[in-house]
Structures are given as structure tokens and as C-alpha cells.
Amino acid sequence: MLIVDDNAVIRHGVRSLLEAGEGLEVVGEAENGREAVSRAAQLHPDVVLLDVRMPVMDGLAALETLREQTRVLMLTYAEDEDVVARAVRGGASGYLVHGRFGPEELAEGVRALAAGGSVVSPAVAGAVFEAARERTSGAETPRAPAEAALTRREREIMNLAAQGMSRRDIAHELVVEEKTVKNHINRIYSKLGAANRAEAIALWLGTRRTG
């Protein structure tokens, strides 16, 4: 992975989180989009974690080149719908908002991208998938029959997850153990055929394309 952010403290923090995850390796860092393009060409990372707002060249400008070389995860504080839509239309494979994920969610998201999947913070899920629909054929997206597949408790958990709550937050809200929530989420993934949290939320919201 290549971490790109103009804030050295954020780069160090993200590196620490990722390197604590099994099978994850950070191959380099960059402090702006221009440096990111150069370093990606040299290092050939599987995933680039890219901030939006940076000097010299911002993340959206760098995305135009990086998307041709590797998979890009926007990792930023920016939640503006226009920025999210531009990132998705520009070829980003994922979009995570700082403060809206824990260490495990970040590691899971990076692994999902490296495996060809996608990941998105629930807080910007609507903007992400609206942009994705605009980028494709423009045909109306059929609503997935997610609700019928889940139990009442699983539906409660998905409603909370779609609001951006972490497993810990959900456990607190429902007054259950975090491990119980994790077990429910694993069953939800299986029932919906989802590989990760983002796909499960997309199905739940009826925004994932089928076929």
C-alpha cells in the first residue's frame, strides 16, 4: 500500500493501523498528488490510500493517473457530495471518511480493494452509489430483496450500520456484546451474498446493481 496525505501525523497513524494487520504492508508514503503518481510508478502498490485536499496536486487530480496503475481508496475527511461523486466518477474503488471507521474496518477495506472489491463509509454511501449509477447505463436499479432475507434483529443491525455505526456502537445501542453483533453481521453477509460491510449496506439500501 501507498499512503498519500499532506499531514505527516495522519500518514503515521494510518501506517501504524495497517501494519498491525496481518498480511498488510505499507511500501511507501507521499505528501501530495504529484509525488503519489511518481511513487506509485516506482513502487507498484496494490492499493493507494489517497487524501482529497492536498497542495501541489490534489487527490482528485492524481486519481486520473493512479486509477490506471492500481486500485485507489479515497481516505479523507471530505464528505461533500460533489467531492464523493467526482471521486467515484473518476475511478476510485472505495471511499472512507476519517473518524467513521476502526482499525479492523480499515484493514478489511484495504483487503477488499486488493481482492477486487470495494468499500465505502456508510456516511457517504448514498452519494457513492448514486454516482456509480450515473457512471453506468443510467437504467433504474432494481431493489434487492434484502429485507426478506434477514431476521428482525439482523434488520435492526443493518439499519444502524447504514447510519454509520461501528460494531461497538451497535452493541451499545442494542445492549448486547460486540461479539454477538459480529456474529450477526457474518450471518448477514452470508445471507445477502456480500463480501464486506459496504456491499451489505449497498444491498440493504437497494443500491447495488444486479446481473
N, C-alpha and C positions, 0 to 999 in steps of 0.2 A: 504494500500500500504506500501511496504517496500522500502526505498531509499538506494541504495548502491553506494557509491563513496568515494574515499580516500580523497577528497577535502571537508573539512567541509563547506567552503563558498558555494560550489555548492549544497551540501545537503540542507543547509539552504534556498538557493534560490529556489530550486525545491519544497521543503516543503511549502514555502510561496505561490508559484504559485498554487499548488494543493489544499491547504487548503482554498484558496479563491474561489475554485469551489464548486458549490452546490453538496452535496451528496458524496463528496470525503473525505476520512480520511486517514491520514498517521499514521500507527500503530508503526513504528519504523524506525531506521536507522542503517546502518552498514558501516564500512570503508574499508572492504576488502572482498574477496570472501568467505573465511573461516568463517568469522563472519556472513556473509549473510546466508550461509547454516544453521548455528546454530539458528539464529534469525528467519528464515523462519519456521523452525521446531517448534519453540515455539509460534510464533505469527499467523501462518496460513494466510498470506496475500492473497488477491485475485490477486494482481499484484505485481511483483518485478521490480523496475526500476534499471537496472544494468549497471554500467560502465564496460568498457573493460579492460583498463590498470590500475591495482592496485597492491600493494605489497602483500606479503604473498601468496595470491591466486588470480589470475586474473579472470575477468568476464567470459571468455570462459570456464575456468576450472570449475568454480562454476556452470555454466549453466547445466553441465551434471547431477548435483543433483537437482538443483532448478526446472528444467523442469518437473520433476516427481512430484513435490509438488504444483506447481502453474504456472501461466502464466507469462512469462518474457518479459519485454520490455527493449531492449538494449538502454541506454540513454548515449551517449558518443560523444566525438569529433572525434573519429576514423572513417574515410571514406574509408580506404583502402579496395579494392575489395575483397582481400583474407580474411580479418577480417570479412567483412559483410557476405561472403559466409559461413565461418566457423560458424558464429552465427546462420544463418538460418538452415544450416545442423545440427547444434547442438540442435535445438529445440526452438529457440527464436520465439516468436509470433509477435514481432514488432521490428523496428529499427529506432530510431530518433537521429538526429545529432544536438548537441547544436548549437545555432545560426541560425538554419534553421526552427524554429517554434516559435509561440507566445503562450501566456498563454492559450488561447482558444483551440489552436491546441493540446497542451499537455493534457489538461483536456479531450478533445474529444478522443484523442488517448487512454488514460487510460480507459475511459468508454468503448471504443470499445473492448479493450482486455478483460476487465472484463465480457463483454457480449458474448465473444467467437469469436470476430473478430480479425482483425489485422490492423496494421498501420505502415507506413514507410515514411521516409523523401524522397521526390522526388529526391534529390541529389544522393541517393544510390538505387533508385527503380530498375534500370536495374540489378545491382548486386544481389539484393534481389530476384527478380523473376527468374533470371537465375539460382540461387542456388536452388530455390524452384522447378524448372522444373527438375533439375538434381536429386533432392531428391525423386521425384515421379517416374513415369513409364519411363520417357525419351522419351515419344511419342511427336510428334510435336504438339504444341499448336495452335488450330485454332484461327484466328484473329477475335476478337469481332467486330460486325458492329457498333462500337460506332459513327464513323463519320457521318453516315447516319441519326442517331437519333437526332443530335444536329443542332441548328441554326448556322449561321456564327459567331455571337457574342459568342455563347457558345463554339464553336470550338477554337476561339481566346483565351478565358479564359482557356480552358483546355491545350492549348499549353503553356501558361505562367505558369500555375500551375505545369505542368510536368517539367518545368525548375527550380522549387523550389521556385517560387514567392509566397509570402503571399497574402491574400486578399487585404491588404493595398497597397502592391507593384503593384498588378494587377490594382487596381483602379487608381493609379498614372499613370501607363503605358497607360491605355485606356482613361484617363481623364474623369472618372466617379466617382460617390460617392461609398464609400466602401459598403454601404447598397445595392446598385444596384448589385455589384459583388456577395454579399452574396445571394441575391435573385436568380441570375443566377445559382449559384452553387447548391442551393437547387433544382432547376428545373433539373439541370444536374444529380444530384443524383437520382431523381425520374425516369428520362428517361433511365438511364443506369442500374437501379436496384442496385445502390451502397449504402452501409451503411455509408461510410465515404470517406474522401479525398483519402486515399491510394487505396481503391477499385476502385474509379472513375479513378484515374491515371492509375492503372493497366489495366483497361478495355480500356482506351484511347490508351495506348501503345500496346494493343493487347497481353498482357502477362498473363491475368487471365485465368486460366483453366476453362472449361465449363463442365457441366454434373456432 
